[in-house]
Amino acid sequence: MQTDLARILSVAGQHGLFRYIAQARGGAIGESMETGQRKVFSSSNRISTLADIAIYTSEGEMKLDEVFLALKAALGDKEAPSPKASEQEIVALFRKAIPNYDADRFYISHMRKVVDWYAQIVKHASLDFVKQEEPSDAAEA
């Protein structure tokens, strides 16, 4: 089964990831990927889809699905380190997976969050991602 990162939510102040279930009055309903518990998030919550998140590299931005696949290639069959692992271990993983990440704008706190999300995606979904269609100007012409 393919994973659609546009339907997986990260909510500021909430631990873990949520599957988008439905629109709610003034917000959205999400189901925790870990516990299956549903929650209603208001529009005042900062909600982001994983498809909208990218990391900074020296060549620009790298979408999260590409980051996850780079982490998988770097890790091979091993599990991702804990987000609470040492800073050296986390940085070493990203140096191996994405050697051109922008260290001035992609901090260790971001790395820890990405590693946590990666582990949750591997455990509760799959790394076979639905391709997001880019809007093209050529199609309109």
C-alpha positions in Angstrom: 0.0 0.0 0.0 1.3 3.4 -0.9 1.8 6.2 1.6 0.3 9.6 0.7 2.3 12.2 2.6 -0.3 14.8 1.8 -2.7 12.9 4.1 -0.2 12.6 7.0 -0.2 15.5 9.4 2.2 16.9 11.9 0.6 19.1 14.5 2.6 21.5 16.6 2.5 20.6 20.2 1.3 17.1 19.6 3.7 14.1 19.6 3.7 11.8 16.6 2.0 11.8 13.3 -1.7 11.7 12.4 -3.6 10.4 9.4 -6.0 12.9 8.0 -9.5 11.5 8.4 -11.9 14.4 7.6 -12.6 18.1 7.6 -14.2 19.3 10.8 -15.9 22.6 11.5 -13.0 25.0 11.8 -10.3 22.3 11.6 -9.5 18.7 10.8 -9.9 15.3 12.3 -6.7 13.2 12.6 -6.0 9.7 13.8 -2.8 9.0 15.6 -0.6 6.6 13.6 0.7 5.2 16.9 -2.4 4.7 19.0 -5.3 5.0 16.5 -6.9 7.6 18.7 -8.8 10.3 16.9 -8.5 14.0 17.7 -10.1 17.2 16.4 -7.6 19.9 15.7 -8.8 23.5 15.4 -7.6 25.9 12.8 -5.6 27.6 15.5 -3.4 24.5 15.7 -0.4 24.6 13.4 -1.0 21.7 11.1 1.3 20.7 8.3 1.2 17.8 5.9 4.4 15.9 5.4 4.2 16.5 1.6 4.6 20.3 2.3 7.8 19.9 4.4 11.3 20.0 2.9 14.8 20.3 4.3 17.4 22.8 3.1 20.4 21.5 1.1 23.1 23.4 -0.8 21.2 22.9 -4.0 17.8 24.2 -2.6 15.1 22.2 -0.9 14.7 18.5 -0.7 11.1 17.1 -0.2 10.5 14.8 2.8 9.7 11.8 0.6 13.2 12.1 -0.9 14.7 12.5 2.5 13.0 9.4 3.8 14.3 7.4 0.8 17.8 8.7 1.3 17.6 7.7 5.0 16.5 4.2 3.9 19.4 3.9 1.5 21.8 5.0 4.2 20.4 2.7 6.9 19.9 -0.3 4.7 18.2 -3.0 6.8 19.0 -1.3 10.1 16.5 0.6 12.2 16.7 4.3 12.5 18.4 5.6 15.6 16.2 6.9 18.4 15.4 10.6 18.1 17.0 10.8 21.6 20.3 9.3 20.3 23.5 11.3 20.7 23.9 14.4 18.5 26.9 12.8 16.8 25.0 9.7 15.8 22.1 11.7 14.3 24.4 14.1 12.4 26.5 11.1 11.1 23.3 9.6 9.7 22.4 12.7 7.9 26.0 13.3 6.6 25.8 9.8 5.1 22.3 10.0 3.8 22.2 13.7 2.6 25.8 14.9 2.5 24.8 18.3 1.0 22.3 19.3 3.8 22.6 22.9 4.8 24.0 22.8 8.3 23.3 26.5 8.8 19.5 26.1 8.4 18.8 22.4 9.1 19.4 22.0 12.8 19.8 18.9 15.1 16.3 19.5 16.4 15.0 19.2 12.9 17.1 16.1 12.3 15.6 14.5 15.4 12.1 15.2 14.3 12.8 13.8 10.8 14.3 10.6 12.3 11.2 10.2 14.5 8.9 10.7 11.6 10.9 8.2 9.5 10.6 5.6 12.2 6.8 6.1 12.4 6.4 5.9 8.7 8.4 2.7 8.5 6.4 1.2 11.4 2.9 2.3 10.6 2.9 2.9 6.8 5.4 2.3 4.0 8.1 4.1 2.1 6.3 3.5 -1.2 5.1 7.0 -1.6 2.2 8.3 -3.8 3.8 10.7 -6.3 2.7 14.3 -5.8 1.8 15.8 -9.1 3.5 19.1 -9.7 1.4 21.8 -11.4 2.8 22.4 -14.8 2.4 25.5 -16.9 2.9 23.4 -20.1 -0.4 21.6 -19.5 -2.2 24.9 -19.5 -0.8 26.1 -22.9 
